[in-house]
């Protein structure tokens, strides 16, 4: 009986988190727009305390900026944020892939293949939210296989801080398909225990993630012109 209030509180908190995340990713809530506590409190029939807790988590993930005595507003995605995140991600995950290449066993590689098969199905279904979760499982497997706990922790902390960027990148049309294709190449490198190739592939994938997200931001601002990064990749 004692656990029920906690369980309900967590469920409501997750619903709040999901509602705000989806509204921001879909563009219903735009950068600089205020996210009103009273509206959410009325919608979910709860006090403002769990809402403020959700706001703090969303701020840590890069979705919101909480301003003292003013409330929460949707954080803007800057070009600098995107470039810096994917540059760091490229270095850290690339190094992890190099280390993992010599340590991954056949059962680990088989697991990576199974995960990527799931991602193929999710890509066809257009389920970005589940794709994001399963995509994380793929990367966590080889990150843990690197054998470097500090490296694993750093990548996890970085990923949590920039969850919004990662989700936004995967939400761009065609991005999930390229992710699956790049994973297939990475699995082949792991099977050969080729650390250099694995590192280069992970760095390339991170670069693609940053490029398509920057391009989507430019297009959202009315930018036009050359063939899209994704179309260039597909043509290749």
C-alpha positions as CSV (number, residue, x, y, z in Angstrom):
1,X,0.0,0.0,0.0
2,X,2.8,2.4,0.8
3,X,4.3,2.1,-2.7
4,X,1.1,3.1,-4.6
5,X,1.4,6.9,-4.2
6,X,5.0,6.8,-5.4
7,X,4.1,4.6,-8.3
8,X,1.3,7.0,-9.3
9,X,3.6,10.1,-8.9
10,X,6.2,8.5,-11.2
11,X,3.5,7.7,-13.8
12,X,2.2,11.3,-13.9
13,X,5.7,12.7,-14.0
14,X,6.6,10.5,-17.0
15,X,3.4,11.6,-18.7
16,X,4.3,15.3,-18.2
17,X,7.8,14.6,-19.5
18,X,6.6,12.8,-22.6
19,X,3.9,15.5,-23.3
20,X,6.4,18.3,-23.2
21,X,9.1,16.5,-25.1
22,X,6.8,15.6,-27.9
23,X,5.3,19.1,-28.1
24,X,8.8,20.6,-28.5
25,X,10.0,18.0,-31.0
26,X,6.9,18.4,-33.1
27,X,7.2,22.2,-33.0
28,X,3.9,22.7,-31.1
29,X,6.0,24.5,-28.4
30,X,8.6,26.7,-30.1
31,X,12.0,28.0,-28.8
32,X,11.4,30.9,-26.4
33,X,7.8,29.9,-25.7
34,X,6.8,29.7,-22.1
35,X,5.6,26.4,-20.7
36,X,2.9,27.2,-18.2
37,X,2.7,25.4,-14.9
38,X,-1.0,26.2,-14.2
39,X,-2.1,24.8,-17.6
40,X,-0.2,21.5,-16.9
41,X,-1.5,21.4,-13.3
42,X,-5.1,21.7,-14.6
43,X,-4.6,19.2,-17.4
44,X,-3.2,16.5,-15.2
45,X,-5.1,17.3,-12.1
46,X,-2.0,17.6,-9.9
47,X,-0.1,20.1,-7.8
48,X,2.8,22.1,-9.3
49,X,5.5,20.1,-7.4
50,X,5.8,17.2,-9.8
51,X,5.6,19.6,-12.7
52,X,8.6,21.5,-11.3
53,X,10.5,18.3,-10.9
54,X,9.7,17.4,-14.5
55,X,10.9,20.9,-15.6
56,X,14.2,20.3,-13.8
57,X,14.8,17.0,-15.7
58,X,13.8,18.6,-19.0
59,X,16.2,21.4,-18.4
60,X,19.0,18.8,-17.7
61,X,18.1,17.2,-21.1
62,X,18.3,20.5,-23.0
63,X,14.6,20.9,-23.7
64,X,13.8,23.8,-21.3
65,X,15.5,26.8,-19.6
66,X,14.1,27.4,-16.1
67,X,14.3,31.1,-15.2
68,X,13.9,31.9,-11.4
69,X,10.6,33.6,-10.6
70,X,9.6,33.6,-14.3
71,X,9.1,29.9,-15.1
72,X,10.2,27.6,-17.9
73,X,10.7,28.4,-21.5
74,X,11.6,26.2,-24.5
75,X,15.4,26.3,-25.0
76,X,16.7,27.3,-28.4
77,X,18.9,24.9,-30.4
78,X,22.0,26.7,-31.4
79,X,24.4,25.8,-34.2
80,X,27.2,25.9,-31.6
81,X,25.4,23.5,-29.3
82,X,25.0,21.0,-32.2
83,X,28.6,21.3,-33.4
84,X,30.1,21.0,-29.9
85,X,28.0,18.0,-28.9
86,X,28.6,16.0,-32.0
87,X,32.3,16.8,-32.0
88,X,32.6,15.5,-28.4
89,X,30.4,12.5,-29.1
90,X,32.5,11.6,-32.1
91,X,35.7,11.5,-30.2
92,X,34.4,9.6,-27.1
93,X,32.3,7.0,-28.9
94,X,34.9,6.6,-31.6
95,X,37.5,5.8,-29.0
96,X,35.0,3.4,-27.3
97,X,34.4,1.6,-30.6
98,X,38.1,1.2,-31.2
99,X,38.6,-0.4,-27.7
100,X,35.5,-2.6,-28.1
101,X,36.6,-4.0,-31.4
102,X,39.2,-6.2,-29.8
103,X,37.0,-7.2,-26.9
104,X,33.6,-8.0,-28.4
105,X,32.8,-11.7,-28.5
106,X,30.6,-13.5,-31.1
107,X,27.6,-13.5,-28.8
108,X,28.0,-9.7,-28.4
109,X,28.1,-9.2,-32.1
110,X,25.1,-11.4,-32.6
111,X,23.3,-9.2,-30.0
112,X,24.2,-6.1,-32.0
113,X,22.8,-7.7,-35.1
114,X,19.5,-8.6,-33.3
115,X,19.2,-5.0,-32.0
116,X,19.8,-3.6,-35.5
117,X,17.1,-5.9,-36.9
118,X,14.7,-4.4,-34.4
119,X,15.8,-0.9,-35.5
120,X,15.0,-1.8,-39.1
121,X,11.4,-2.7,-38.2
122,X,11.0,0.4,-36.1
123,X,12.4,2.6,-38.9
124,X,9.8,1.2,-41.3
125,X,7.1,1.8,-38.8
126,X,8.3,5.4,-38.2
127,X,8.4,4.8,-34.4
128,X,11.1,7.4,-33.5
129,X,10.5,7.2,-29.8
130,X,11.1,3.4,-29.5
131,X,13.8,3.6,-32.2
132,X,15.7,6.1,-29.9
133,X,15.5,3.8,-26.9
134,X,16.6,0.7,-28.9
135,X,19.3,2.8,-30.7
136,X,20.7,3.6,-27.2
137,X,20.8,-0.2,-26.4
138,X,23.0,-0.7,-29.5
139,X,25.5,2.0,-28.5
140,X,25.5,1.0,-24.8
141,X,26.5,-2.6,-25.7
142,X,29.8,-1.6,-27.4
143,X,30.4,1.2,-24.9
144,X,30.4,-1.3,-22.1
145,X,32.5,-3.7,-24.1
146,X,35.2,-1.0,-24.3
147,X,36.1,-2.0,-20.7
148,X,36.6,1.7,-19.8
149,X,34.0,2.5,-17.1
150,X,35.0,6.2,-16.9
151,X,34.5,6.5,-20.7
152,X,31.1,4.8,-20.5
153,X,30.0,7.2,-17.7
154,X,31.2,10.3,-19.6
155,X,29.3,9.3,-22.8
156,X,26.1,8.5,-20.7
157,X,26.3,11.9,-19.0
158,X,26.8,13.7,-22.3
159,X,23.9,11.8,-23.9
160,X,21.5,12.7,-21.1
161,X,22.5,16.3,-21.3
162,X,21.8,16.4,-25.0
163,X,18.9,14.0,-25.3
164,X,17.0,16.6,-27.2
165,X,19.6,17.0,-29.9
166,X,19.9,13.2,-30.3
167,X,16.1,12.8,-30.6
168,X,15.8,15.8,-32.9
169,X,18.4,14.3,-35.2
170,X,16.8,10.9,-35.4
171,X,13.4,12.6,-36.1
172,X,14.7,14.1,-39.4
173,X,13.1,12.2,-42.4
174,X,15.5,9.5,-43.6
175,X,17.8,9.7,-40.6
176,X,16.8,6.4,-39.0
177,X,17.4,4.5,-42.2
178,X,20.9,5.8,-42.4
179,X,21.5,5.0,-38.8
180,X,20.6,1.3,-39.5
181,X,22.9,1.2,-42.5
182,X,25.8,2.7,-40.6
183,X,25.2,0.1,-37.8
184,X,25.6,-2.7,-40.4
185,X,28.9,-1.4,-41.4
186,X,30.0,-1.0,-37.8
187,X,29.0,-4.6,-37.1
188,X,31.2,-5.8,-40.0
189,X,34.1,-3.9,-38.6
190,X,33.5,-5.4,-35.1
191,X,33.4,-8.9,-36.7
192,X,36.8,-8.3,-38.2
193,X,38.1,-6.8,-34.9
194,X,39.2,-3.8,-36.9
195,X,39.4,-1.0,-34.3
196,X,40.5,1.7,-36.7
197,X,37.6,1.1,-39.1
198,X,35.2,0.9,-36.2
199,X,36.4,4.2,-34.8
200,X,36.2,5.9,-38.2
201,X,32.7,4.6,-38.8
202,X,31.4,5.9,-35.5
203,X,33.0,9.3,-36.1
204,X,31.3,9.4,-39.5
205,X,27.9,8.5,-38.1
206,X,28.2,11.2,-35.5
207,X,29.2,13.7,-38.2
208,X,26.0,12.7,-40.2
209,X,23.9,13.2,-37.1
210,X,25.2,16.7,-36.6
211,X,25.0,17.7,-40.3
212,X,21.3,16.6,-40.7
213,X,20.3,18.3,-37.5
214,X,22.0,21.6,-38.5
215,X,20.4,21.3,-41.9
216,X,16.9,20.7,-40.5
217,X,17.3,23.8,-38.3
218,X,18.4,25.9,-41.3
219,X,15.4,24.6,-43.3
220,X,13.1,25.4,-40.4
221,X,14.3,29.0,-40.6
222,X,13.5,29.2,-44.3
223,X,16.9,28.1,-45.7
224,X,16.8,26.5,-49.2
225,X,19.3,25.6,-51.9
226,X,21.6,22.7,-52.3
227,X,20.7,19.0,-52.2
228,X,20.1,17.9,-48.6
229,X,22.8,16.0,-46.6
230,X,20.5,13.0,-46.3
231,X,19.8,12.9,-50.1
232,X,23.6,13.1,-50.7
233,X,24.1,10.1,-48.4
234,X,21.2,8.2,-50.0
235,X,22.6,8.9,-53.5
236,X,26.0,7.5,-52.5
